[in-house]
Amino acid sequence: MRVKIHGSRGSCPVAITPARVEEITRSVWEFSHSRKLRTWNDVKKALANERRSLSQIYGGATTCVELTHPDFNMPIFLDLGTGFTTAGTDPDSGLNNGAFQANRGKVAIFLTHTHWDHIIGLPTVEQVFRSGNEFHFYGVHKNLRDRISTLFQEEHFPVPFHAVEKSFHFHQIELGSTIELGPFRVSHHAQVHPGGSFAYRFDDGKKVFVFATDTELRKIEAPHMNPGANMYSDADVLLLDAQFSPEDFETRQDYGHASIHMAVDFAVRERTKKLYLFHQSPTYSDDEIQAQLERAREYLRNAHKGHPLQIDMTVEQDTVQL
């Protein structure tokens, strides 16, 4: 299976400013000049060993992740933040496969919850308005249809819900159940977040991918959860909420998000193979996000000496192969 990150910011999208573009341009120029690099290929090769924020951005779109599998011709999306807008024009996305180009595409959408930053991209995608395409919504929250229809009320958006409703199909997931979709067994778990959110586990019998954003990582001990023997356990890849630094978390408890240290501790406890820190704060710059990653790795080395967990930061447009 393959996971593509279309958006990983939390709370609200972040614009890439002209000042940031100039900063990157200047830093790359100074970097190449100091090392007397003459070709672009030489520059790219040298930059591969430097911190990412020196020459690139982490991205500014809100939550949207695409899951594809060679044995399943329907792309799966997890949440529909402004990253879904990006996916709509991305030639690498399933939203632009041959079926969608012929207006007979099908997509499955799993919603963790329906806060604005996780659904606001839906009305911005052209494929939604092409008759013949099908969008299948899966969620544990009740009244999912009503929640989505709110996006198309005239107070919020000019196109009425009835113009797209025939293309939308809603599938209620019963709390605590496991469903089958293509090669996947999909299970879920309720998380502590204002209004409630749900994590999802996708297991194809060979690899396990867990998506767990918008969680305070509270109520994760018995009797709420059996450590090491639950839906999160033994994931090959875990995308986990780590919005805050430890310092910022102290003044933002009950906001519904976790810190980088909490995410590392949880991933270690649940025997995760590779952890991706997710839902970066919109207040953090690329340098600050880079620092979050480095701090998380340092914390792992100090608090869990010798543990084999791999840690990375989610980056817009990056792909993860399982």
Secondary structure as UniProt FT lines:
FT   STRAND          2..7
FT   HELIX           18..34
FT   TURN            35..36
FT   HELIX           40..47
FT   TURN            48..49
FT   HELIX           52..54
FT   STRAND          64..69
FT   TURN            70..71
FT   STRAND          72..78
FT   HELIX           82..88
FT   TURN            91..92
FT   HELIX           94..96
FT   HELIX           98..101
FT   TURN            102..103
FT   STRAND          106..110
FT   HELIX           116..118
FT   TURN            119..121
FT   HELIX           122..124
FT   HELIX           126..129
FT   TURN            131..132
FT   STRAND          134..139
FT   HELIX           144..149
FT   HELIX           150..152
FT   TURN            154..156
FT   HELIX           161..163
FT   HELIX           165..167
FT   STRAND          168..172
FT   TURN            175..176
FT   STRAND          179..181
FT   TURN            182..183
FT   STRAND          184..191
FT   TURN            194..195
FT   STRAND          197..203
FT   STRAND          208..212
FT   TURN            222..224
FT   TURN            227..228
FT   TURN            231..234
FT   STRAND          237..241
FT   HELIX           246..250
FT   TURN            253..254
FT   HELIX           260..269
FT   TURN            270..271
FT   STRAND          274..278
FT   TURN            282..283
FT   HELIX           286..303
FT   TURN            305..306
FT   STRAND          310..313
FT   TURN            316..317
FT   STRAND          319..321
//
